Amino acid sequence: MTTVDIEYCVPCGMLDRAQDVQAAILEAFGQEVESVSLVTGDSGVFEVRADGDVVFDKESDEFDVDAIVDGVGTHVGATA
């Protein structure tokens, strides 16, 4: 099953954004994902990884919850 990590900058106050993404992923995929973890970070980081692959990085991608969920979706149910 797919594991998702959402690494977010604590000093930047990105917890709300991280929780919004976490809730959207859980709503979309529910029990199809093993976990959706919030990982604390700093230096402005906001990155979403599915099974270790980056599906969103605020340095190169425009923030769009639906696009992030779609990116995670490509990993959900994929066979190894």
N, C-alpha and C positions, 0 to 999 in steps of 0.2 A: 504493500500500500504506500501511497505517497505521503511524504513528510514535507511540511512547509515551515520555513523559518522566516520571520519578519524581523529584520534587524533595524532598529530605529535609534535616533539620537535622543538621549535622555535630556541633556542640557538644552537642546533646541525646542523641547516641548512637543515632540512628535508622537507622544503616547496615544492621543486621541485618533490620529490618522492611522496608526498601527492597529488600534483596536477596531476601527472601521473596516480595514482590509481583512482583519481576522474574522470579524463577524460575517462579512460578505462571502468569504471563502467557505466558512462553515455552513452558511445558509445555502450556498449553491451545491456543495458536495457532501455535507453531513458525514455520514459514516463511511464514505468512499475514501476519506483521507485518514491516515493514522494519527496525525497531529498537526496542529497549526500553532507554532510556538512564537512567543514574543521574546526577542533577544535584545538586551540592552547594548547600546553602543554610544559613540560620541563622534566628534568631528563632522557633524552634519550628515551622517550616514542614514540612508533609508533604502533598504534593499530587501527584495523578496526572493527567496530561493525555494525551488521545488525539487526535492531529491538532489540537492546540491547544485542544481543549475539555476543561474540567475534569470528570473523572469521579469524583474523590474529593478532598475537602479535609478534613483532620482538624478544622478549625474548625467545620464544619457537619455532618459525616458520622461515623457510628460505624465504627471500623476493623473491616472484615470482608473478608478476602482474596477470598473467593468473590464477594462483591458487587462488589468492584473489578474482578475478572476479567470479570464479567458486564457491567459498565459499559464496559469496553474492547471487549468482544465486539460491542456495538452499532455500533462503528466499523469493525470488521474486515470486509472484503469490501464495505463500503458504497461506492457509486459517487458520484463528485463531480459 
